Amino acid sequence: MPEHLEAELAPVAAHLQQQTEELVAAQLRLMGGIGPYRVVPPSELRPAARRNVVRVVAAFHGGEDLPGGVVEDERETGWRRALQCIPLTDVLAAHRRGIALLRDEFLRTARNHGISADAVLVGVQRIWELGDHYGEVLLAGYREAELDLTRREERRRTTLLACLLEGTMTTDQVAVAGVGFGLTAEHDYWVLRARSAGTDPVELARVLERAAGAQGTTLVAPYGSDVAAVLSRPVIGALPDDITVGLAGPAGLSQLRASFAEATQLLRLAVLFGHRGTVDRRRMALQRAVANEPELGKYLHTRYVEPVEAESAMGEVLLASVETYLSRRRSITEAAVALSVHVNTLRNRLERFTSLTKADLQDTETVFEVWWALQYRRVCGSSTQHG
């Protein structure tokens, strides 16, 4: 700042400094008119108001008179306002009104001292520059606090969800810890476990939260490479095609662990069988039966799969052909199209399968046994893993 302008501004700065207490009180009255600030004690607001005066006075001297730590003090103010749950719009409004009040007092004092228009312009410019600068510092502190609070909330949510699903808390402990998340012993909940090949768990959790919509309980968090959730109702929103969800429930708080185990099994089976979207016990009833009856599956595997696997590479082709044939309602024409082979080629493969296993693919009970054996193979692996 040119020396002659600084000299003109010096008596104005001195007057503002003498009026510090009055200017602080005026700022407190302004903040008191902003709703959320009414619950904040004046002793909490006074330091920030005083810093505004100190900064304006220092600005007229080139800023050299600012005390150390003034930036951190303003950042701390932004942090505290976030913790006090004062909306950011109100925080910034209070800051700007305080600066505007000091500007108006500067203009009044400048007129009384008869300083030049150039000095007035420089003074106003300095006031708004410092207002913008410290407003950004205030905003940064507020955002840092918001981020910290969000991270704490996410950690709390993730920890609570893991305890619920792994059964490491009593029902009473859950009821206490889950108050902020809408968990009560009087309600039933839905449990899900979701997986996506193309979406990382953090983003997948956000997708599921959006799909869940507004509801009483929404506990959603990454769980390993998947996402787990406890909801007061099932997800009804549309999900991207690459997401698979195992859904169990409804269940009370004491049954959440068992429901999560069910959702985990449903997800595993859905992935194995190539299903997408949401799968529940109704959709996966037969596949769950296969997974839950390993002795029967092993017996049928030995009878209908192992003789074909002994055919080496051709065995895989035969089994895939039979599985496609069954999945196409035993239509040779449809199955041949799905396999991209001639119908006679498919007939030859089916005859070869029948020759190796003695299975009559026209008999309903036999067809069901063959289907069971093929599903067991997919669920539990080849005979080399069970022999």
C-alpha positions in Angstrom: 0.0 0.0 0.0 1.4 3.5 -0.9 2.6 5.3 2.2 0.4 8.3 1.7 -2.7 6.1 1.6 -1.6 4.2 4.7 -1.1 7.5 6.4 -4.6 8.5 5.6 -6.0 5.2 6.9 -4.0 5.3 10.1 -6.4 7.5 12.1 -9.4 5.4 10.9 -7.6 2.3 12.0 -6.9 3.9 15.4 -10.6 4.8 15.8 -11.8 1.3 14.9 -9.3 -0.1 17.4 -10.6 2.2 20.1 -14.2 1.0 19.3 -13.2 -2.7 19.5 -15.6 -3.6 22.4 -18.5 -1.7 20.7 -17.8 -3.4 17.4 -17.6 -6.9 19.0 -20.9 -6.3 20.8 -22.6 -5.2 17.5 -21.4 -8.3 15.8 -22.7 -10.5 18.6 -26.1 -8.8 18.2 -26.0 -9.6 14.5 -25.2 -13.3 15.1 -27.9 -13.5 17.8 -30.4 -12.7 15.0 -29.4 -15.9 13.1 -31.5 -18.7 14.5 -29.0 -21.4 15.2 -26.6 -19.0 16.9 -29.1 -18.3 19.6 -28.0 -21.5 21.4 -24.3 -20.6 21.3 -23.1 -18.8 24.4 -21.7 -15.2 23.7 -18.4 -16.2 25.3 -18.1 -18.8 22.5 -18.7 -16.1 19.8 -16.8 -13.2 21.2 -13.2 -14.3 20.2 -14.2 -14.6 16.5 -15.9 -11.2 16.5 -12.8 -9.7 18.1 -10.5 -11.3 15.5 -12.6 -9.6 12.8 -11.8 -6.2 14.3 -8.1 -7.0 14.8 -7.8 -8.2 11.2 -9.5 -5.1 9.8 -7.2 -2.8 11.7 -4.2 -4.8 10.7 -5.3 -4.7 7.1 -4.9 -0.9 7.1 -1.2 -1.3 8.2 -0.4 -3.9 5.5 -1.3 -6.9 7.7 2.0 -6.8 9.6 0.2 -6.5 13.0 -1.7 -9.8 12.9 -1.0 -12.0 15.9 0.4 -15.5 15.2 -2.0 -18.4 14.8 -4.9 -16.3 13.5 -5.4 -18.6 10.6 -5.6 -21.7 12.8 -8.0 -19.8 15.1 -10.3 -19.2 12.3 -10.1 -22.8 11.1 -10.8 -23.9 14.7 -13.9 -21.7 14.7 -15.2 -23.4 11.5 -14.6 -26.7 13.1 -16.5 -25.8 16.3 -19.4 -24.4 14.4 -19.8 -27.8 12.6 -19.7 -29.6 15.9 -22.3 -27.3 17.2 -24.5 -28.3 14.2 -24.9 -24.8 12.9 -25.7 -25.0 9.2 -22.8 -23.9 6.9 -25.0 -21.3 5.2 -25.6 -19.7 8.6 -21.9 -19.8 9.5 -21.0 -18.0 6.3 -23.8 -15.6 6.7 -22.7 -14.6 10.2 -19.1 -14.1 8.9 -20.2 -11.9 6.0 -22.6 -9.8 8.1 -19.7 -9.2 10.6 -17.4 -8.1 7.9 -20.2 -5.9 6.3 -20.7 -4.3 9.7 -17.0 -3.4 10.0 -17.1 -2.1 6.4 -20.0 0.2 7.2 -18.2 1.5 10.4 -15.1 2.1 8.3 -17.0 4.1 5.7 -18.7 6.2 8.5 -15.4 6.9 10.2 -13.7 7.7 6.9 -16.3 10.3 6.1 -15.8 11.9 9.5 -12.1 12.1 9.0 -12.4 13.4 5.4 -10.0 10.9 3.9 -9.7 10.7 0.1 -11.7 8.5 -2.2 -8.6 6.6 -3.2 -8.0 5.7 0.5 -11.6 4.7 1.0 -11.5 2.5 -2.1 -8.3 0.8 -0.9 -9.7 0.4 2.6 -13.0 -1.3 1.4 -11.0 -3.5 -0.9 -8.7 -4.6 1.9 -11.8 -5.4 4.1 -13.4 -7.6 1.5 -10.2 -9.3 0.6 -9.6 -10.3 4.2 -13.3 -11.2 4.5 -13.1 -13.6 1.5 -9.7 -15.1 2.7 -10.8 -15.9 6.2 -14.2 -17.0 5.0 -12.4 -19.7 3.0 -10.4 -20.6 6.1 -13.6 -20.8 8.1 -15.2 -23.0 5.4 -12.2 -25.3 5.3 -12.3 -25.9 9.0 -16.1 -26.6 8.8 -15.6 -29.1 6.0 -12.8 -30.8 7.9 -15.1 -31.3 10.9 -17.9 -32.6 8.6 -15.5 -35.1 7.1 -14.2 -36.2 10.5 -17.8 -36.6 11.8 -18.7 -38.6 8.7 -15.7 -40.8 9.1 -16.6 -41.4 12.8 -20.2 -42.2 11.9 -19.0 -44.6 9.2 -16.7 -46.3 11.6 -19.5 -46.6 14.2 -21.9 -47.9 11.6 -19.4 -50.4 10.3 -18.5 -51.7 13.8 -22.1 -52.0 14.8 -23.0 -53.8 11.6 -20.2 -56.3 12.0 -21.1 -56.9 15.7 -24.8 -57.5 14.6 -24.0 -59.9 11.8 -21.2 -61.8 13.6 -23.3 -62.1 16.8 -20.7 -60.5 19.2 -23.3 -58.3 21.0 -26.2 -59.3 23.2 -29.7 -58.1 22.2 -29.6 -55.6 25.1 -26.3 -54.2 23.9 -27.6 -54.0 20.3 -30.7 -52.1 21.5 -28.4 -49.5 23.3 -25.8 -49.2 20.5 -28.5 -49.1 17.8 -30.6 -46.2 19.1 -29.2 -43.7 16.7 -29.8 -46.1 13.8 -33.4 -47.0 14.5 -32.8 -50.5 15.8 -35.3 -51.8 18.4 -36.1 -55.2 19.8 -39.8 -54.7 18.7 -39.1 -54.7 15.0 -38.0 -57.3 12.4 -35.3 -56.5 9.9 -34.0 -57.6 6.5 -30.4 -58.6 6.1 -28.5 -58.6 2.8 -25.0 -59.3 1.4 -24.2 -57.8 -2.0 -21.4 -58.2 -4.5 -20.4 -56.5 -7.7 -17.7 -57.4 -10.2 -17.4 -53.9 -11.4 -18.1 -51.7 -8.4 -15.8 -51.3 -5.3 -17.4 -51.9 -1.9 -17.5 -48.2 -0.9 -19.3 -47.2 -4.0 -21.5 -50.3 -3.9 -22.6 -49.3 -0.4 -23.7 -45.9 -1.7 -25.6 -47.6 -4.5 -27.5 -49.8 -2.1 -28.2 -46.8 0.2 -29.8 -45.0 -2.7 -31.8 -48.1 -3.7 -33.0 -48.6 -0.1 -34.5 -45.1 -0.1 -35.8 -43.5 3.1 -36.7 -46.0 5.8 -36.5 -46.4 9.6 -33.3 -48.4 9.7 -30.5 -48.2 7.1 -27.3 -49.8 8.2 -25.1 -50.3 5.1 -21.3 -50.7 5.1 -18.5 -52.5 3.2 -17.9 -56.0 4.6 -14.6 -57.4 3.2 -14.9 -57.2 -0.6 -18.8 -57.3 -0.3 -21.3 -55.0 1.3 -23.6 -56.0 4.1 -26.8 -54.3 5.3 -29.5 -54.4 7.9 -32.7 -52.6 6.7 -36.2 -52.2 8.0 -37.5 -53.3 4.6 -36.0 -54.9 1.5 -34.3 -52.9 -1.3 -36.9 -52.1 -3.9 -35.0 -49.6 -6.0 -33.5 -50.7 -9.3 -29.9 -52.0 -9.1 -27.2 -52.1 -11.9 -27.0 -55.4 -13.8 -23.6 -56.4 -12.3 -24.9 -56.4 -8.7 -26.0 -59.6 -7.0 -27.7 -59.5 -3.6 -28.5 -62.3 -1.2 -31.5 -61.3 0.9 -32.8 -62.9 4.1 -35.4 -62.0 6.6 -37.5 -60.7 8.2 -35.7 -61.4 11.5 -35.5 -60.0 15.0 -32.3 -58.6 16.5 -31.4 -62.0 18.0 -31.7 -63.7 14.6 -29.6 -61.3 12.6 -26.5 -63.5 12.7 -28.4 -66.5 11.3 -30.0 -64.3 8.7 -26.7 -63.0 7.6 -25.4 -66.6 7.3 -28.4 -67.3 5.1 -27.8 -64.1 3.0 -24.2 -65.1 2.6 -25.1 -68.6 1.4 -27.7 -67.2 -1.0 -25.2 -64.8 -2.5 -22.6 -67.5 -2.9 -25.1 -69.8 -4.7 -26.4 -66.9 -6.8 -22.8 -66.1 -8.0 -22.2 -69.8 -8.7 -25.3 -70.2 -10.8 -24.8 -66.9 -12.6 -27.9 -65.1 -11.1 -28.1 -61.3 -11.0 -30.3 -59.0 -9.0 -31.8 -59.9 -5.6 -32.1 -63.5 -4.6 -34.0 -64.9 -1.6 -34.9 -68.3 -0.3 -37.8 -68.7 -2.6 -35.7 -68.0 -5.7 -32.9 -70.3 -4.6 -34.9 -73.0 -2.8 -33.6 -76.0 -4.8 -30.0 -74.7 -5.0 -30.0 -74.3 -1.2 -31.4 -77.8 -0.9 -28.5 -79.1 -3.0 -25.9 -77.2 -0.8 -27.5 -78.4 2.4 -27.7 -82.1 1.4 -24.1 -82.9 0.6 -24.4 -86.7 1.1 -27.2 -87.0 -1.4 -25.4 -84.7 -3.8 -22.2 -86.8 -3.5 -24.2 -90.0 -4.2 -25.8 -88.6 -7.3 -22.6 -87.0 -8.4 -20.9 -90.4 -8.3 -23.7 -91.9 -10.2 -24.3 -89.4 -13.0 -21.2 -87.1 -13.2 -18.1 -89.2 -12.4 -18.6 -91.7 -15.2 -18.8 -88.8 -17.7 -15.8 -87.0 -16.2 -13.8 -90.1 -16.9 -14.2 -89.3 -20.5 -11.5 -86.6 -20.1 -12.1 -83.5 -22.2 -15.2 -84.9 -23.9 -16.7 -85.3 -20.5 -17.0 -81.6 -19.9 -18.7 -81.2 -23.3 -21.2 -83.9 -22.5 -22.1 -82.5 -19.1 -22.5 -79.0 -20.5 -24.7 -80.3 -23.2 -27.0 -82.2 -20.8 -27.2 -79.2 -18.5 -28.2 -76.9 -21.4 -30.7 -79.5 -22.6 -32.4 -79.6 -19.2 -32.4 -75.8 -18.8 -34.2 -75.5 -22.2 -37.2 -77.6 -21.1 -35.6 -80.7 -22.7 -36.0 -79.2 -26.2 -33.3 -80.5 -28.4 -33.9 -77.7 -30.9 -33.6 -74.9 -28.4 -30.6 -76.5 -26.7 -28.8 -77.0 -30.0 -29.3 -73.3 -30.8 -28.0 -72.4 -27.4 -24.9 -74.6 -27.8 -24.4 -73.5 -31.5 -24.3 -77.2 -32.7 -26.4 -79.2 -35.0 -29.4 -81.1 -33.5 -27.8 -84.4 -34.5 -24.6 -83.5 -32.7 -26.6 -82.8 -29.5 -28.5 -86.1 -29.9 -25.3 -88.0 -30.2 -24.0 -86.3 -27.0 -27.1 -87.1 -25.1 -27.0 -90.7 -26.2 -23.4 -90.9 -25.1 -24.3 -89.5 -21.7 -27.1 -92.1 -21.4 -24.7 -94.9 -22.4 -22.2 -93.9 -19.7 -24.7 -93.3 -16.8 -27.7 -95.5 -17.8 -29.8 -92.4 -17.2 -33.2 -92.2 -18.9 -33.6 -88.5 -19.8 -37.3 -89.0 -20.6 -38.0 -90.1 -17.0 -38.9 -87.2 -14.7 -37.4 -88.6 -11.5 -34.2 -89.5 -13.3 -34.0 -86.1 -14.9 -34.4 -84.5 -11.5 -31.6 -86.7 -10.1 -29.3 -85.7 -13.0 -30.2 -82.0 -12.5 -29.3 -82.4 -8.8 -26.0 -84.1 -9.6 -25.1 -81.3 -12.0 -26.0 -78.6 -9.4 -24.0 -80.3 -6.8 -21.0 -80.4 -9.1 -21.3 -76.6 -9.6 -21.8 -76.0 -5.8 -19.2 -78.4 -4.5 -16.7 -79.0 -7.3 -15.7 -82.0 -9.3 -15.4 -85.6 -8.1 -11.6 -85.1 -7.8 -12.3 -82.9 -4.8 -14.6 -85.5 -3.2 -13.0 -88.8 -4.0 
